[in-house]
Amino acid sequence: MSVSRRDLVRWQFDLTWALFEYHLERLEPADFRWEPAAHCWTVRPGPGGGWVPDWADTEPDPVPVPTIAWLTWHIGWWWSVASDHAEGRPARERADVGWPGAGEATVGWLRDLRGRWVAYLDGLTDADLDAAVAFPWPADSGHTVAHQLGWVNAELMKNVAEIGQLRLLRAAAPPA
């Protein structure tokens, strides 16, 4: 049996998303901003409303432990920008991608991003996978759409594992 490259990437994406749904369905609003360590990155109330994610242009040492809120914002940020590039729109700046808030607002946002990405994936052919792409690498890197799809799958899988682990740790923690 032969599987096309696009179908293989789509299968891997669907598998990762199914693992994510397991956690999305079980997240409670209080899970999002639970701080698992004193040294962590989260989202904080911003001036004039909204949420501002912790950020550093140079990765700190030690790396802060992210909250689920920060991780869900991070997914929304990189996935929005990847979609902008994939669909030929000007890419948003990091500061322009807001976090919707704890609970269903963020879960719905992530599911919407998934729906848009699936529509993009379903429109691709194997031949499209060989086209040059400039995100998340420099334009002259030689990377292709296939590389970008693999990166999205890997980044999503990593973030899903982090969110799942944080949710499980919080659930297992003794009551405060």
Secondary structure as a PSIPRED ss2 file (coil, helix, strand):
# PSIPRED VFORMAT (PSIPRED V4.0)

   1 M C   1.000  0.000  0.000
   2 S C   1.000  0.000  0.000
   3 V C   1.000  0.000  0.000
   4 S C   1.000  0.000  0.000
   5 R H   0.000  1.000  0.000
   6 R H   0.000  1.000  0.000
   7 D H   0.000  1.000  0.000
   8 L H   0.000  1.000  0.000
   9 V H   0.000  1.000  0.000
  10 R H   0.000  1.000  0.000
  11 W H   0.000  1.000  0.000
  12 Q H   0.000  1.000  0.000
  13 F H   0.000  1.000  0.000
  14 D H   0.000  1.000  0.000
  15 L H   0.000  1.000  0.000
  16 T H   0.000  1.000  0.000
  17 W H   0.000  1.000  0.000
  18 A H   0.000  1.000  0.000
  19 L H   0.000  1.000  0.000
  20 F H   0.000  1.000  0.000
  21 E H   0.000  1.000  0.000
  22 Y H   0.000  1.000  0.000
  23 H H   0.000  1.000  0.000
  24 L H   0.000  1.000  0.000
  25 E C   1.000  0.000  0.000
  26 R C   1.000  0.000  0.000
  27 L C   1.000  0.000  0.000
  28 E C   1.000  0.000  0.000
  29 P H   0.000  1.000  0.000
  30 A H   0.000  1.000  0.000
  31 D H   0.000  1.000  0.000
  32 F H   0.000  1.000  0.000
  33 R C   1.000  0.000  0.000
  34 W C   1.000  0.000  0.000
  35 E C   1.000  0.000  0.000
  36 P C   1.000  0.000  0.000
  37 A C   1.000  0.000  0.000
  38 A C   1.000  0.000  0.000
  39 H C   1.000  0.000  0.000
  40 C E   0.000  0.000  1.000
  41 W E   0.000  0.000  1.000
  42 T C   1.000  0.000  0.000
  43 V E   0.000  0.000  1.000
  44 R E   0.000  0.000  1.000
  45 P E   0.000  0.000  1.000
  46 G C   1.000  0.000  0.000
  47 P C   1.000  0.000  0.000
  48 G C   1.000  0.000  0.000
  49 G C   1.000  0.000  0.000
  50 G C   1.000  0.000  0.000
  51 W E   0.000  0.000  1.000
  52 V E   0.000  0.000  1.000
  53 P E   0.000  0.000  1.000
  54 D C   1.000  0.000  0.000
  55 W C   1.000  0.000  0.000
  56 A C   1.000  0.000  0.000
  57 D C   1.000  0.000  0.000
  58 T C   1.000  0.000  0.000
  59 E C   1.000  0.000  0.000
  60 P C   1.000  0.000  0.000
  61 D C   1.000  0.000  0.000
  62 P C   1.000  0.000  0.000
  63 V C   1.000  0.000  0.000
  64 P C   1.000  0.000  0.000
  65 V E   0.000  0.000  1.000
  66 P E   0.000  0.000  1.000
  67 T C   1.000  0.000  0.000
  68 I H   0.000  1.000  0.000
  69 A H   0.000  1.000  0.000
  70 W H   0.000  1.000  0.000
  71 L H   0.000  1.000  0.000
  72 T H   0.000  1.000  0.000
  73 W H   0.000  1.000  0.000
  74 H H   0.000  1.000  0.000
  75 I H   0.000  1.000  0.000
  76 G H   0.000  1.000  0.000
  77 W H   0.000  1.000  0.000
  78 W H   0.000  1.000  0.000
  79 W H   0.000  1.000  0.000
  80 S H   0.000  1.000  0.000
  81 V H   0.000  1.000  0.000
  82 A H   0.000  1.000  0.000
  83 S H   0.000  1.000  0.000
  84 D H   0.000  1.000  0.000
  85 H H   0.000  1.000  0.000
  86 A H   0.000  1.000  0.000
  87 E C   1.000  0.000  0.000
  88 G C   1.000  0.000  0.000
  89 R C   1.000  0.000  0.000
  90 P C   1.000  0.000  0.000
  91 A C   1.000  0.000  0.000
  92 R C   1.000  0.000  0.000
  93 E C   1.000  0.000  0.000
  94 R H   0.000  1.000  0.000
  95 A H   0.000  1.000  0.000
  96 D H   0.000  1.000  0.000
  97 V C   1.000  0.000  0.000
  98 G C   1.000  0.000  0.000
  99 W C   1.000  0.000  0.000
 100 P C   1.000  0.000  0.000
 101 G C   1.000  0.000  0.000
 102 A C   1.000  0.000  0.000
 103 G C   1.000  0.000  0.000
 104 E H   0.000  1.000  0.000
 105 A H   0.000  1.000  0.000
 106 T H   0.000  1.000  0.000
 107 V H   0.000  1.000  0.000
 108 G H   0.000  1.000  0.000
 109 W H   0.000  1.000  0.000
 110 L H   0.000  1.000  0.000
 111 R H   0.000  1.000  0.000
 112 D H   0.000  1.000  0.000
 113 L H   0.000  1.000  0.000
 114 R H   0.000  1.000  0.000
 115 G H   0.000  1.000  0.000
 116 R H   0.000  1.000  0.000
 117 W H   0.000  1.000  0.000
 118 V H   0.000  1.000  0.000
 119 A H   0.000  1.000  0.000
 120 Y H   0.000  1.000  0.000
 121 L H   0.000  1.000  0.000
 122 D H   0.000  1.000  0.000
 123 G C   1.000  0.000  0.000
 124 L C   1.000  0.000  0.000
 125 T C   1.000  0.000  0.000
 126 D C   1.000  0.000  0.000
 127 A H   0.000  1.000  0.000
 128 D H   0.000  1.000  0.000
 129 L H   0.000  1.000  0.000
 130 D H   0.000  1.000  0.000
 131 A C   1.000  0.000  0.000
 132 A E   0.000  0.000  1.000
 133 V C   1.000  0.000  0.000
 134 A C   1.000  0.000  0.000
 135 F C   1.000  0.000  0.000
 136 P C   1.000  0.000  0.000
 137 W C   1.000  0.000  0.000
 138 P C   1.000  0.000  0.000
 139 A C   1.000  0.000  0.000
 140 D C   1.000  0.000  0.000
 141 S C   1.000  0.000  0.000
 142 G C   1.000  0.000  0.000
 143 H C   1.000  0.000  0.000
 144 T E   0.000  0.000  1.000
 145 V H   0.000  1.000  0.000
 146 A H   0.000  1.000  0.000
 147 H H   0.000  1.000  0.000
 148 Q H   0.000  1.000  0.000
 149 L H   0.000  1.000  0.000
 150 G H   0.000  1.000  0.000
 151 W H   0.000  1.000  0.000
 152 V H   0.000  1.000  0.000
 153 N H   0.000  1.000  0.000
 154 A H   0.000  1.000  0.000
 155 E H   0.000  1.000  0.000
 156 L H   0.000  1.000  0.000
 157 M H   0.000  1.000  0.000
 158 K H   0.000  1.000  0.000
 159 N H   0.000  1.000  0.000
 160 V H   0.000  1.000  0.000
 161 A H   0.000  1.000  0.000
 162 E H   0.000  1.000  0.000
 163 I H   0.000  1.000  0.000
 164 G H   0.000  1.000  0.000
 165 Q H   0.000  1.000  0.000
 166 L H   0.000  1.000  0.000
 167 R H   0.000  1.000  0.000
 168 L H   0.000  1.000  0.000
 169 L H   0.000  1.000  0.000
 170 R H   0.000  1.000  0.000
 171 A H   0.000  1.000  0.000
 172 A H   0.000  1.000  0.000
 173 A C   1.000  0.000  0.000
 174 P C   1.000  0.000  0.000
 175 P C   1.000  0.000  0.000
 176 A C   1.000  0.000  0.000
